[in-house]
Amino acid sequence: MATYRLKEYTLSVKPGEAPGTPEFDDKMLLSNMHWFIRVRWIVILVFIICGITGIVFSDELLGLGFILPVIPLFFMAALLVIINSCFFLISRNMAEENHRKIEANLWIQIVLDLVFVTSLVYFVGSTDTYIPFIYLIHIVISCIFFSKRRSIFIVFIASFFYLTCVILQSGSILHHQTILISNTLDNLQTTVIRFIFALSSVIVWFILWYFISTLSGYVRERDSSLRIANRKLQQADIEKTRQVLITTHDLKAPFAGIESNIGVLKYLHWEELPESCRDLVNKIEVRSKTLRERIKQILNLGNLRTQIDNDIEIGSVSLKKIFDSIIGDIADQILERHIELNTKIIDVEVNSNEEKLRMLFANLVSNAVFYTPENGIIEIEIKELKDEVAVIVKDTGIGIKDEYLDKIFNEYFRTPEAVKFNKMSTGLGLQIVKTIAEQLYLSITVESETDRGTTFTVSIKY
């Protein structure tokens, strides 16, 4: 048995958001926040390894002219474990729509990281080593995460922390720390070199900030142009769909007339027609019904696609009420084909759109009826899970081959077996199901085995 999952649909740009927003969207910011936390665990591990190295290989390091700040490294590692654990717990309960909270969390993480970086720079040697360039990591990250105007604040904060550290050491307010043991320079030379190192580091930071933020700005401008172009294409597609809907709607009347005339012909003159004419009339009738059904599906699909997400009314929906209505509509077909219908429908309510859910489940149940042979079995079940409701529609029909399972939601796609079994199939039913699932943020799982049946499971979040 093969399984295919139509994943829950998510938006990279929220409805109503202006195209070309210069910042990352909430989903990306939340991902960046999680990335920061993961990287911090690696930093903690590096601190611990360096501290252990300073204890185990202390004599060897002294011979090389180094002495590692073991106690400060362990202390910073322990403090980072506590802080990072707090960030991790906060991030687990943070939703994507909390843009301000996500951004504030990122800013707090960056500023706290700069405090720890300054502490590391102080203990390793703020002007005796190249450790100050570690600030560049956060400067580069800020240029990527934030706009050019906001990222400059990170450069100023890093500069303030670092220069304050150097000034406090130069004024003997803080004891000068370094991992280097030998120092043959006199006090004046040492002070001058320290300031040269400090100022050169700050100059490099600003140069890097200018180039990286400029490049990031170009990328954002390009992204903005693409979003605007995409929005125009969407509008053009909506207009095209609207024209198709108008034309399709105009075709309803002719086909209704054809079916009506066929009904009159059968009622008044059926016995007078020769057998060859009867076969021809029956073919015309079947074809008319198929085209009428296709027109109906095209109109439904077109109306769904032209509806903006913000216009979808969301409210409390009774799934039992929906299925009672659907089962009532197909009762005659089930009796006619001697299909056994088993239901386990509980009275549960979800927060969604009743009309769209009714259309989605009506298509799934209709498919189960259409593709299940006579004397087959259809099962409908609703389950309440921890954080979602699962609606299961199972049949003992013709099934779907493995190679077609990931294509069944494509527009106008029909398997060869489906075409033979149900000539009235339009190939649009599951495309309608997919469109509604995307609009209502549902996920659908399909399990199928040839000649054994198909199971659709629709998951609705609470």
N, C-alpha and C positions, 0 to 999 in steps of 0.2 A: 504493500500500500504506500503510495506516494503522498507527500504533504507539501503544500505551498501556503505561505503566509503573506497576505496583503497587509503590510505594516501600517501602524497608525500614522496618519498624515500630519506633518508639522509644517509650520510656516517659517521661512527664514526672515521674512518681513511681515510684521503684524498688519492686520487690516487697519487702514487709517494712517499708517506711518508714512511720512513723506519720503519719496525716493531720494536717494543720494544722501542719507544721513551719514555724517562724517565719522560716527563711532561704530564699533561692532554692535550687532544686535544682542539681545539678552542671552540667547542660547550660546553664542560665542563667548560672551563675557563670563558666563557661568562655567563654560569649559576652561577658560583661561584661569579662573579662580581655582578650579580643581587641579589644573596643571601646576600652579604655584605651590599648592600643598604637597603634591607628589615630589616636586623638585626639592622642597624644604626637607623632606625625609632623607633624601640623598645627601644634602648638606650636613644634616645631623650625623649621618653615618660617617662622612668624611671627617668631621670634628672628632668623633670617637676614635676612629682609626689613627688620626694624627696624635691624639692624646696618648693612646696606647703605645704608639711608635716612640713618642718622647720619653716614656718610662722604660720600655724594653731596650731601646737602642740609645740611651742617653750618652754613654761613653763614646760611641761611634760618632754621634752628632757633635759632641764637644770637640772631637778631633777634627771635624770639618769646619769648626768655627760657628756652629749653630747651637741654640738652646731653645727648644719649643716651649711655649707657654702652656704647660700641661693642665694646671688647675683652671685657668680661664677657658680653655677649650672644653673641658668637661662641664664647667658651669654653664657656658653658653649652650652646649648640647642639651643639658637638662632643661634649661629655660625654654629652648626652642621646642622640645618635646611637649611641654605643657601648652605653649602658645599654639603650636601646630595642631594639637589634639582639639583645642577649642575651635580653631578655624574649621577643622574637619567636621566636627559635630554641627556647627552652624551651617556649613555648606550642604549637609544632607537634607536639611529641612527648608532649604531656600528654593523657591520656585522661580521659573524663568521670567515670569512677568514682573518680579520685584526688581526693576531696573536700578532704582536708586540704591537699594540695599546691596545689590551685587557690586555696583560701582564703588560704593562707600567701603565695602569689604575689601575690594582690590586696593583702594588707596591706603587703608589701614595696614594691609599686608606689606605694601611697598615701603611705607614709612617705617614700620617696625623692622623690616629687613635692612633698611639703611642704617638704623640704629645699631643692629648687630654687625653690619659691615664696618661701621665706624669703630666699634669695639675691637673687631678683628684687626683692622688697620692699625689701631693704637698698640695692641700687644705685639703684632708682628714687626712694626716699624713704619710709622707714618711717612717718614721722609728718607729712611735708610734703605728701603726696598721699593720694589715696583707694585706692592700690594694695593696702593690706591686705585690702580686701574680696574680693580674688582668692581668699583662703582659703575663702570661702563655697562656691566650686565644689566643693571636695573634701568640705566638711562636708555639703552637700546630697547628693552622690553616696554618701557613707558612710551617710546616713540611708536611702537607697533600697536599697543593697546589703546592709546589715547590720541587725540588730535594734536596738532603742532602747538597750539596755544596752551593746552593743558600739560603736555609733556615737558615744557620748559620749567614748570614748577618743580618737577622731580630733579632737574639739573640744579636749580637753586637750592633745594633742600639738601642734596648730596654735597654741593659746594659749601653750604653753611656748616654742615656736620663736620666735614673734613677740615676746613680752614679753622674752625673753632678748636678742634682737637690739636692742630699744629700750633695755634697761638697759645693755648693753655700749656702745652709742653714747652714751648719757647720761653714763656714767662715763668717757668718752674712751678706753675700751679698744679700741673700733673707731672708725675715722674716720667721721664723719657724711657720708653720701652722699645726694645728691638730684639730680634732673634739673632742678630749679629753680635759676636763677642768682642772682636778686635775693632778698635776705632783710634786711628793715629792722628786725627785732625784736632786742631785746637778749637776752643769754644766759638770764636768768631767765624772761622771757616765752616764749622758745623752748622751754625745758625743760618749763614748765607745759603749753603747747599740745601738745607731743609726747605727754605722758602722758595728756592729755585725749583726744587722737585715739586713742591705743593702747587705753585703757580702754573708750572708746565702741565701738570696733571689736569688742572681746572681748564686751561686753554684747550687741551686735547678733548676734554669732555664736551665743551661747547661746539668745537668743530665737528665732532662726531654727531652731536645732537642736530646740527644744522643739516648735514648731509642725509642722515637717516630719516629725520622728520620730513625733509623735503621729498625724499623718495616715497615715504609713506603717504604724503599728501597727493603725489601723483597717482599712486595706487588707488586711493580713496576717490579721487576725481574720476578715474577710469571706471571704478565700480559704480559711481554715481551715474555716469553716462550710460552704462550698461543697464542699470535699473530703470532709468528713464526710457531707454529704447525698449526694454522689455515691457514696461507699462503701456507704451504706445502699441506694441504688437498685441498685447492683451486686449486693448480697446478695439483694435482693428478686427481681432478674432471675434469679439463680442458682436460687433456690427455685422460681420459676415454671418455669424450664427443667427442673428436677428432676421436677416434677409432670407436665410434658408428656412427659418420658422414660418415666415410669412408665406413663402411659396408652398411649403409643405402643408400649412393650414388650408390653403386654397384648394389643395388636392383632396381634402376630406370629402367635400360635397360630391364630386364626380364618382368616387368609389362607393359612397353611400347610395348614390343613385343606381349604380350598377348592381349592387347587392339587392336593393329594393326591387328592381326590375326582374332580377333572377327569381326572387321570391314570388313575384306575381306570375312569372312564366311557369314556374313549377306548380303553382296553385291552380291556374286556369287551363294550361295546355300541356301538362307533363305527359299525360297518357297519349296525346296525339303525336308526340315527337318520336322519331325513329331512335334506335339504340345508339347509333353513332352520334346523333345530336345531343342525346342525354349525357354521354361521356364528355362531350365538348363543353356543355353547360356546367357540368360538375367541376371540370377543370377551371373554368372561368370563375366559378364561385369560390373555389379553394384559393385561387390566385388573388382574388379580390379581398378575401379575408386576410390573407397573408400581408398584402400591401396595406390594408387598413390598420393591421396591428403594427406594421413597421412605421406608418405615419404617426400613430399614437406614441410609439417608443421614441421616435425622433423628436416629437414635440416635448415629451417629458424630459429627455436628455438635454434638449436645447434650453428649456426653461431652467433646469438645474444649473447649467453652465453660465447662464447670463445673470444668475443671482449672486450678489456680493455677499461675502461672509457676514458682514456687519448687519445685513438685512434679515438674517435667519433668526426667527423667533425661537428662543429657548425657554422651556418651561417643564413642569412636572408631567411625565407621560406614563400612562398605565400600559405595560406590555400585554397584560391579559386582555384589556379592551381592544388593543390592536389585533391580537391573534384571534379573538372571538369574531371580529369583523372579517378577517381574511378567510378563516375557516368557513364562515357562512357563505362567502362568495364562491368558494370552490367545492362546496358540498355536492352539487349536482355532478360535477366532473368526477369526483371521487366515487360516487355511487355508480355512475355510468361505467367506470373502468374497474369496478370491484376492488378498489385499493383500500387496504386496511390503514387507518389513521390512528396512531397512538400518541397521546399528548400528556406531558407533565408540565403544565403551565401554572406557575405560582403567581399570585397577585403581588407584583413588585413594580415600583415606580422608579423611573430614571429621569435625569435632567437632560432633555434633548428636544428635538422637534418632532411632533407627532406625525405630521403629514409625510415628512421624509422617511421616518422610520417605517411607517406603514407601506410606503412605496418600496423600500429596500426589502422588507420581509415578504411582501406580496410577490416580488420577483423571485426570491429564493424558493418560496413554497410553490409557486407556479411552475418553476423549473423542475422541482421535485416531482410534481404531478405529470408534467409533460414527458419526462424522461424515465418514468418508472412504468414497466410493462403492467398489463392487467394482472390482478391478484398480488401485486407487490405490496410493500409496506413503507409507510412514511412515518417518521417519528419527529415530534417537535418537543423540545425540552428547554426550560429556563432554569438556570442555576444561579444562586447567589454565592459569589466568592468573596474573598477578603476585601478587595477594593474595586470590584467590578461585577457586572452581571454578564453571564455567558448565555447566549441564545443559540441553541443547536438545532439545525434542520438536517435530518438524515433520511436517506432513501435507499432503496434496494434496486436502483435503476441501472442504466447501461454503463455508468462510470466514465472516467476520463483517463486516457492513457497518460503515462508519466511525461512523455515529451510534449504534451499539450497543456499540462497543468499550469505552467506559468504564463500561458497565452490567453486563458479563458476570459480574462477581464479586458482584453483588447477589443476595440470597437469593431463590430461586424464579424468577429472571429467565431467560427463554428467548426467543431471537429467533424471529420467525415462521418463518424458514427451518429452524431447529433443530427446532421443533415438527412441521413437515411431514416432515422427514427421519427423525427418531427419536422416535416416539410414546412410548417408554418413558423419555424424559428426565425427570428430577425437578427440574432447576433448582437443585440443591444441591451438585453436584460442585465447581464453582469457588468457591462460598462456603466449602466445607471447605478447599480449597486456600488461599484467602485467610486463613482463621483459623489454619492451620498456619504460613503464612508470617509472620504477625504474632507468633506464639508463638516461632518459631525465628529471628526477625530476618533473614528472607530478603527479597530483592527479586525481582520477576517482571516481565519485559518481554514484551508480546504484540504480534506483528506479524501482520496479516491482510489478505487481499485476497479479495473475493467470488469464489467459484467457482475460486479458485487455491490456497486452503489457508491454514493458520494455523501460526505458530511461537511456542511458549512457551519463554522462556529464564529459568531459575531460577539466581540467583547466590547462592552459599553462601560466606561469608567464612571464611578460615582461622582 
